[in-house]
Amino acid sequence: MKHINIKVIGKVQGVFFRASTKAVADQMGVKGKVKNEKDGSVLIEAEADAISLDMFVEWCRKGPEKSVVEQVLIEDGELQHYTNFVVIKKNLLW
């Protein structure tokens, strides 16, 4: 298991990016969370095996149909042992 933080920059808010990310994460067995940032980006914490994370990041580089991904920044993080993947609606719980 591995933990990565993914910051997706571009037209990624108001295009169902978070909901689509959850659907893809659930299909791939990726655990973690996703939220909108105040700067217009989307921040994702993701945990899975390396192969699943690679496929997940590839999806993040494209995003859902109406998104325009300009940049994806990835950094390793500390394993949090998430049990599911959730969409954070507000910045209260992050």
C-alpha positions as CSV (number, residue, x, y, z in Angstrom):
1,M,0.0,0.0,0.0
2,K,1.1,3.5,-0.9
3,H,-0.2,7.0,-0.1
4,I,0.0,9.9,-2.6
5,N,-1.4,13.4,-2.6
6,I,-2.6,14.6,-5.9
7,K,-3.3,18.3,-6.8
8,V,-5.3,18.7,-10.0
9,I,-5.1,22.2,-11.6
10,G,-7.3,23.6,-14.4
11,K,-11.1,23.7,-15.0
12,V,-11.8,21.1,-12.4
13,Q,-14.5,22.6,-10.2
14,G,-18.2,22.7,-11.3
15,V,-17.6,19.8,-13.7
16,F,-18.4,16.9,-11.4
17,F,-14.7,16.2,-10.9
18,R,-15.1,15.1,-7.2
19,A,-18.0,12.8,-7.9
20,S,-16.3,11.3,-10.9
21,T,-13.1,10.8,-8.9
22,K,-15.0,8.9,-6.3
23,A,-16.7,6.7,-8.9
24,V,-13.3,5.9,-10.5
25,A,-11.6,5.4,-7.1
26,D,-14.4,3.0,-6.1
27,Q,-14.0,1.0,-9.3
28,M,-10.2,0.8,-8.9
29,G,-10.2,0.0,-5.2
30,V,-8.5,3.3,-4.3
31,K,-9.2,4.6,-0.8
32,G,-8.9,8.2,0.4
33,K,-10.7,11.5,-0.1
34,V,-11.2,14.4,-2.5
35,K,-12.0,18.1,-2.0
36,N,-12.2,21.4,-3.8
37,E,-9.5,24.0,-2.9
38,K,-10.1,27.7,-2.6
39,D,-7.6,28.3,-5.4
40,G,-9.9,26.4,-7.9
41,S,-7.9,23.2,-7.8
42,V,-8.9,19.8,-6.5
43,L,-6.9,18.0,-3.8
44,I,-7.0,14.2,-3.6
45,E,-5.5,11.9,-1.0
46,A,-5.3,8.4,-2.5
47,E,-4.1,5.0,-1.1
48,A,-3.8,1.7,-3.0
49,D,-1.1,-0.5,-4.5
50,A,1.3,1.1,-6.9
51,I,-0.3,-0.2,-10.1
52,S,-3.8,1.0,-9.1
53,L,-2.4,4.4,-8.1
54,D,-0.7,4.7,-11.5
55,M,-3.9,4.0,-13.3
56,F,-5.8,6.4,-11.0
57,V,-3.3,9.2,-11.7
58,E,-3.6,8.6,-15.4
59,W,-7.4,9.1,-15.1
60,C,-6.8,12.3,-13.0
61,R,-4.7,13.7,-15.9
62,K,-7.8,13.5,-18.1
63,G,-10.7,13.9,-15.6
64,P,-14.4,13.8,-16.4
65,E,-15.7,14.9,-19.8
66,K,-16.3,18.6,-19.0
67,S,-13.0,19.2,-17.1
68,V,-9.8,20.7,-18.5
69,V,-6.8,19.4,-16.6
70,E,-3.8,21.7,-17.0
71,Q,-1.5,20.2,-14.4
72,V,-1.3,17.3,-12.0
73,L,1.1,17.5,-9.0
74,I,1.9,14.3,-7.1
75,E,3.7,13.9,-3.8
76,D,4.2,10.9,-1.6
77,G,2.4,11.0,1.8
78,E,2.1,9.0,5.0
79,L,-0.2,6.0,4.9
80,Q,-3.6,6.9,6.6
81,H,-5.2,3.5,6.2
82,Y,-8.4,4.8,4.7
83,T,-11.3,2.3,4.6
84,N,-13.2,4.0,1.7
85,F,-13.2,6.9,-0.6
86,V,-15.1,10.0,0.3
87,V,-16.0,13.4,-1.2
88,I,-15.4,16.3,1.2
89,K,-18.1,18.9,0.6
90,K,-16.6,21.6,2.9
91,N,-13.1,22.3,4.3
92,L,-14.3,21.5,7.9
93,L,-13.1,17.9,8.1
94,W,-9.8,17.9,6.2
